[in-house]
Amino acid sequence: MDHTIVHFEIPAANLEKLKSFYEEVFGWKIIQTEGPIEYWIIYTVPVDSNGMMIRSGVNGGMYKRQSENSKPINYFSVESINDFLTKIKKLGGKVIQPNQEVPGVGWIAAAEDPEGNQFALLQPLRP
């Protein structure tokens, strides 16, 4: 598995305003999802009827900013979240959100590198 960026998230104080901004600037398609939290899927590339990307790219999401410190975050694909969290801690990083399941998607966790830069891990469900 390539450990590459597979998803990104952008926090927003005003979701409708930021939605319009990115749609106008880049032509992205941004759609609100149904669920327990207000979350919007950002399509930077088109997807088929199964939600699979038609061509190479990275799609993302947008959510209501929870604090002024919220920053955009990139998700990297990994085979085992727990193995990578162990490596991150061993190499001087810090776990800032423990492993949690996202139904229908897989598992996610967030960390900081030794310089304090935040990133996240995604262990996708196996087909």
C-alpha positions as CSV (number, residue, x, y, z in Angstrom):
1,M,0.0,0.0,0.0
2,D,1.2,3.5,-0.8
3,H,1.1,5.8,2.2
4,T,-0.2,8.8,0.3
5,I,-2.8,11.5,1.0
6,V,-6.2,10.0,0.4
7,H,-8.5,12.6,2.0
8,F,-8.3,16.1,3.4
9,E,-10.6,18.1,5.7
10,I,-11.2,21.9,6.0
11,P,-12.7,23.4,9.1
12,A,-15.1,26.4,8.6
13,A,-16.9,28.9,10.8
14,N,-19.4,29.6,8.0
15,L,-19.9,26.4,5.9
16,E,-22.1,27.9,3.3
17,K,-19.7,30.8,2.6
18,L,-16.7,28.5,2.4
19,K,-18.6,26.1,0.2
20,S,-19.4,28.9,-2.2
21,F,-15.8,30.1,-2.1
22,Y,-14.3,26.7,-3.1
23,E,-17.0,26.0,-5.7
24,E,-16.3,29.4,-7.3
25,V,-12.5,29.3,-7.1
26,F,-11.9,25.7,-8.1
27,G,-15.2,24.4,-9.5
28,W,-15.4,21.7,-6.8
29,K,-18.7,20.0,-6.1
30,I,-19.5,20.2,-2.4
31,I,-22.5,18.3,-1.0
32,Q,-23.8,18.1,2.6
33,T,-24.0,14.5,4.0
34,E,-26.7,13.1,6.2
35,G,-25.5,12.0,9.6
36,P,-25.0,12.9,13.2
37,I,-22.6,15.8,12.5
38,E,-22.8,18.5,9.9
39,Y,-20.3,17.3,7.3
40,W,-19.8,18.2,3.6
41,I,-18.1,16.0,1.0
42,I,-15.7,17.9,-1.3
43,Y,-15.4,16.4,-4.8
44,T,-12.3,17.7,-6.4
45,V,-12.6,15.0,-9.0
46,P,-15.8,13.2,-10.2
47,V,-17.0,9.9,-8.8
48,D,-19.1,7.1,-10.3
49,S,-22.4,5.8,-8.9
50,N,-20.5,3.8,-6.3
51,G,-18.6,6.8,-5.0
52,M,-15.4,5.7,-6.6
53,M,-13.2,8.3,-8.3
54,I,-13.3,8.3,-12.1
55,R,-9.8,9.7,-12.4
56,S,-6.8,10.3,-10.1
57,G,-7.2,12.9,-7.4
58,V,-8.0,13.5,-3.7
59,N,-11.5,14.3,-2.5
60,G,-12.1,15.7,1.0
61,G,-14.5,17.1,3.5
62,M,-15.5,20.2,5.3
63,Y,-17.0,20.5,8.8
64,K,-18.0,23.1,11.4
65,R,-14.9,24.6,13.1
66,Q,-14.9,23.5,16.7
67,S,-12.1,25.9,17.9
68,E,-10.0,28.7,16.6
69,N,-7.0,26.3,16.5
70,S,-8.7,24.0,14.0
71,K,-6.6,23.7,10.8
72,P,-6.9,21.7,7.6
73,I,-5.7,18.2,7.9
74,N,-4.5,15.5,5.5
75,Y,-5.3,11.8,5.9
76,F,-2.7,9.2,4.9
77,S,-3.6,5.7,4.0
78,V,-2.1,2.9,6.2
79,E,-2.5,-0.8,6.6
80,S,-2.7,-0.8,10.4
81,I,-3.5,2.3,12.4
82,N,-2.2,0.8,15.6
83,D,1.2,-0.1,14.1
84,F,1.6,3.4,12.7
85,L,0.6,5.1,16.0
86,T,3.3,3.0,17.7
87,K,5.9,4.1,15.1
88,I,4.8,7.7,15.4
89,K,5.2,7.7,19.2
90,K,8.5,5.9,19.0
91,L,9.9,8.5,16.5
92,G,8.9,11.5,18.6
93,G,5.4,12.2,17.4
94,K,2.2,12.5,19.5
95,V,-1.2,10.9,19.2
96,I,-3.9,13.6,19.4
97,Q,-6.9,11.5,18.5
98,P,-6.9,7.8,19.2
99,N,-8.1,5.2,16.8
100,Q,-11.8,5.3,16.1
101,E,-14.1,3.5,13.7
102,V,-15.9,5.4,10.9
103,P,-18.7,3.0,9.8
104,G,-18.6,2.0,6.2
105,V,-15.1,3.7,5.8
106,G,-12.6,2.2,8.2
107,W,-10.6,3.6,11.1
108,I,-9.0,7.0,11.7
109,A,-6.6,8.5,14.1
110,A,-4.8,11.9,14.3
111,A,-1.3,12.7,15.3
112,E,1.4,15.4,15.3
113,D,4.9,15.1,14.0
114,P,7.8,16.2,16.1
115,E,7.4,19.7,14.8
116,G,3.8,19.9,15.9
117,N,2.3,19.5,12.4
118,Q,-1.0,17.7,12.5
119,F,-2.0,14.8,10.2
120,A,-4.3,11.9,10.3
121,L,-4.3,8.2,9.4
122,L,-7.0,6.2,7.6
123,Q,-7.1,2.4,7.6
124,P,-9.7,1.7,5.0
125,L,-12.0,-1.3,5.2
126,R,-10.8,-4.3,3.3
127,P,-13.0,-5.3,0.3
